[in-house]
């Protein structure tokens, strides 16, 4: 019995280590044109409410279905004006969605001296490149 338990663990480790996703090191491929970084800046009681996180919604309206919780840093479309108090953004899988402008601020207003650029990563998902602003 002990041998089969060890064999099962070894098999699981071998499969997980040989899986392509494990070996993939995420790197930025190209900047996400037409988007800029914004940051959620809500009161702590809102940010820490894990039962009711700020949603990324399927449509620009109150009560629209939630696609996912909004990220703390979001890519926001620069070519589309707000609609009904919502701006266009996306999920980590690059699926479009909408987030309320109520809790959004420019990234550099929340993180002074820092920069953020949304990128498509080598795994085809959303990523960000962070840096320091030059003086």
ROPAGU-728496 format. One line per 3 residues: for each residue x, y, z of C-alpha. Coordinates in steps of 0.25 Angstrom, whole numbers. Example, Ala and Ser with C-alpha at 12.3 -4.5 7.8 and 13.67 -1.06 7.14 Angstrom:
% ROPAGU-728496
49:-18:31 | 55:-4:29
***
This chain:
% ROPAGU-728496
0:0:0 | 11:10:3 | 18:7:-10
5:10:-18 | 3:23:-10 | 17:27:-14
15:23:-28 | 3:31:-29 | 10:43:-24
22:41:-33 | 12:40:-45 | 5:52:-41
17:60:-40 | 23:55:-53 | 10:59:-61
10:73:-55 | 24:76:-57 | 24:71:-71
11:79:-74 | 14:90:-84 | 8:101:-75
17:98:-64 | 29:100:-73 | 24:113:-79
30:126:-74 | 21:138:-76 | 27:149:-84
21:161:-90 | 19:160:-105 | 12:173:-109
6:185:-103 | -9:185:-103 | -12:196:-112
-24:205:-109 | -24:202:-94 | -17:208:-82
-16:204:-68 | -26:209:-57 | -26:205:-43
-38:201:-33 | -38:211:-22 | -50:208:-13
-51:209:2 | -45:197:9 | -59:192:13
-62:191:-2 | -49:185:-6 | -49:175:5
-63:170:3 | -60:157:-3 | -75:152:-4
-78:164:-13 | -66:168:-20 | -66:180:-30
-70:173:-43 | -66:173:-57 | -79:172:-64
-84:167:-78 | -91:180:-81 | -90:195:-78
-102:195:-68 | -105:193:-54 | -110:179:-51
-103:173:-64 | -97:159:-61 | -84:158:-55
-72:152:-63 | -62:152:-52 | -57:161:-41
-50:173:-46 | -35:173:-45 | -28:183:-35
-21:188:-48 | -30:188:-60 | -28:191:-75
-38:202:-79 | -41:205:-94 | -36:219:-98
-44:219:-111 | -58:217:-104 | -65:228:-96
-72:223:-83 | -86:218:-85 | -96:219:-74
-84:221:-64 | -77:209:-69 | -64:207:-77
-59:196:-86 | -49:187:-80 | -46:172:-80
-43:159:-73 | -30:152:-71 | -34:143:-83
-36:156:-92 | -51:155:-91 | -57:169:-92
-65:174:-80 | -70:187:-74 | -66:193:-60
-72:204:-53 | -65:217:-53 | -69:219:-38
-56:213:-32 | -46:215:-43 | -35:225:-43
-23:227:-53 | -12:217:-49 | -1:227:-46
-11:235:-37 | -12:222:-28 | 3:218:-30
11:231:-31 | 24:230:-38 | 20:217:-44
16:213:-58 | 7:202:-64 | 5:197:-78
-5:186:-82 | 1:175:-90 | -3:162:-97
6:151:-91 | 13:139:-98 | 2:130:-93
-9:139:-100 | -14:145:-87 | -14:159:-81
-2:164:-73 | 4:177:-69 | 18:183:-69
21:192:-57 | 32:202:-56 | 36:215:-50
33:228:-56 | 45:236:-61 | 47:250:-56
***
